Every structure is written in structure tokens, then in C-alpha cells.
Amino acid sequence: MRVYDERLGVPLRWWALATMFLASMLLAFLVATPAWVALSGTAVLSAALLGGFWSYGKARVTVRDGMLTAGRARISVEHVGAVEALDADATHRLAGRDADARAYLLLRPYLRRAVRIAIVDPADPTPYWLVSTRRPTRLAAALTDATRAAG
């Protein structure tokens, strides 16, 4: 059985943009305030951005020991039905106009592709999970293998 583990961390370009933003803010603060205020303000902004990016990007998708974990949600693979790797267009459609309000979504705007995971638990009203991933075919294969192994 394949084990799958992926952290949905923010991309490098977000860090680059944050660095440019912080440099701009430092320059603006230096013009308008004393240096110690500018450095303190920039340090506070840096900490806020670092914390925000870390928190937003710490979501994980794992398939291990008969369990699927996506962010804070967990479900046994026994309750997983059809699994479909989606391209960017299908993900956009399923997250938008074709969405079901009861679905569980773990989406990140910087990840264009996703996997649609049908939920077949009669006690769970959630029809499917839509989970962003950088490697949709690998996640789908790992889920399919885990579902087969669970019998």
C-alpha cells in the first residue's frame, strides 16, 4: 500500500512578494518615523506575515494506516468511494458553480489541481471531499490502493 504525505505550504513566490512588501514598508517607515520605530514596525509585520504563511501552509494531506487526513478532517478509507484526479478547469468548476454546499473543501488558491473523493459513509451527509494537491494522480493512486487494501 502506498503512503502519501504532502504539506500544502505556500509557494516561494508568496515569500518573495512578502519580502518585497516588507522592504517597501521598511522604507516607508524610515521616511516617516525614527529608525527604531521603523525597525520595530517592520519586525512586527515580519512576524505577522511569517505566522500567517506558516499557519496557512501547514495543512497536510496524508494517506496512512487506513486513514485519509486532509487538514483537520479525517476519515477511514473504508468510507472512501470513487477517487478522481482533477485538472485545473475541473477543479475550478467543482469548487465554483458545480459545488455542493455539503462538501468538505481543503483548497489553496496557489494549487490549481485537486482530487475529488466520494464519501460513501451512510452516517455522513458529506457527498465528497475536494482536496487541493500538487500531485493529484499520486494522491488518487494512494487512495485507490488504500481502499483496495481495506477491502
C-alpha positions in Angstrom: 0.0 0.0 0.0 1.3 3.5 -0.9 1.7 6.0 1.8 1.0 9.6 0.8 2.1 12.7 2.7 2.0 16.3 1.4 2.2 19.6 3.1 0.3 22.3 1.3 2.9 25.0 2.0 2.7 28.4 0.4 4.9 28.8 -2.7 8.2 30.5 -2.9 6.7 33.4 -4.9 4.5 34.3 -1.9 7.6 34.6 0.2 9.3 36.7 -2.4 6.3 39.1 -2.6 6.2 39.3 1.2 9.9 40.2 1.3 9.4 43.0 -1.3 6.4 44.2 0.7 8.4 44.2 3.9 11.2 46.1 2.2 8.7 48.7 1.0 7.2 49.1 4.4 10.6 49.5 6.0 11.5 52.3 3.5 8.1 54.0 4.1 8.6 53.7 7.9 12.1 55.0 7.7 11.0 58.2 5.9 8.2 58.9 8.3 9.5 57.7 11.7 12.7 57.3 13.7 14.8 54.3 12.8 13.9 52.3 15.9 10.2 52.7 15.2 10.7 51.7 11.6 12.6 48.6 12.6 10.2 47.6 15.3 7.2 48.1 13.0 8.8 46.0 10.3 9.7 43.3 12.8 6.1 43.1 13.9 4.9 43.0 10.2 7.5 40.3 9.5 6.3 38.2 12.4 2.7 38.6 11.4 3.5 37.5 7.8 5.6 34.6 8.9 3.0 33.4 11.3 0.2 33.8 8.7 2.1 32.0 6.0 3.1 29.2 8.3 -0.4 28.7 9.7 -2.0 28.8 6.2 0.6 26.5 4.7 0.7 23.9 7.5 -2.3 21.9 6.2 -1.3 18.3 5.3 -2.8 15.6 3.2 -1.9 12.1 4.2 -3.0 8.6 3.4 -1.6 6.2 6.1 -2.8 3.3 8.3 -6.2 3.1 6.6 -6.9 6.8 7.2 -7.2 9.8 5.0 -6.4 13.1 6.6 -6.9 16.4 4.8 -6.2 19.4 7.0 -8.2 18.9 10.3 -10.6 16.3 8.8 -10.0 12.6 9.0 -11.9 9.6 7.6 -11.3 5.9 7.3 -10.6 4.7 3.8 -13.4 2.2 4.2 -15.7 5.2 3.6 -13.9 6.4 0.5 -15.7 5.7 -2.8 -14.6 6.9 -6.3 -11.5 9.0 -6.4 -10.8 11.3 -9.3 -7.7 13.4 -10.0 -8.9 16.7 -11.4 -7.1 19.2 -13.7 -7.3 23.0 -13.1 -10.5 23.5 -15.1 -12.4 20.7 -13.4 -11.2 21.9 -10.0 -12.4 25.4 -10.7 -15.8 24.1 -11.9 -16.3 21.8 -8.9 -15.2 24.5 -6.4 -17.4 27.0 -8.1 -20.7 26.6 -10.0 -20.9 22.8 -9.7 -20.1 22.8 -5.9 -22.2 21.0 -3.4 -22.7 23.1 -0.2 -22.3 19.9 1.9 -18.9 19.0 0.5 -15.7 19.3 2.5 -13.2 21.6 0.8 -9.5 21.9 1.5 -8.5 24.3 -1.2 -5.5 26.6 -1.6 -5.5 29.3 -4.3 -1.9 28.6 -5.3 -2.7 24.9 -6.0 -4.8 24.7 -9.2 -5.4 20.9 -9.2 -7.3 18.8 -6.8 -8.7 15.3 -6.1 -12.4 14.6 -5.7 -13.0 11.9 -3.1 -16.5 10.5 -2.9 -17.7 9.7 0.6 -19.8 6.5 1.0 -20.5 6.6 4.7 -24.3 6.5 5.2 -23.9 8.3 8.5 -22.0 11.2 6.9 -24.0 13.8 4.8 -20.8 14.9 3.1 -21.1 13.8 -0.6 -17.4 14.3 -1.4 -14.1 15.9 -0.3 -12.4 18.3 -2.7 -8.7 18.4 -1.7 -6.0 20.6 -3.4 -2.7 18.9 -4.1 0.4 19.4 -6.1 0.3 15.7 -7.2 -3.3 14.7 -7.9 -2.5 11.4 -9.7 -0.3 10.2 -6.9 -2.9 11.1 -4.2 -5.6 9.3 -6.2 -3.4 6.2 -6.6 -2.5 6.1 -2.9 -6.2 6.4 -2.0 -7.2 3.7 -4.5 -4.5 1.4 -3.1 -5.6 2.1 0.5 -9.2 1.5 -0.3 -8.5 -1.8 -2.0 -6.3 -2.9 0.9 -9.1 -2.1 3.4 -11.3 -4.4 1.4 
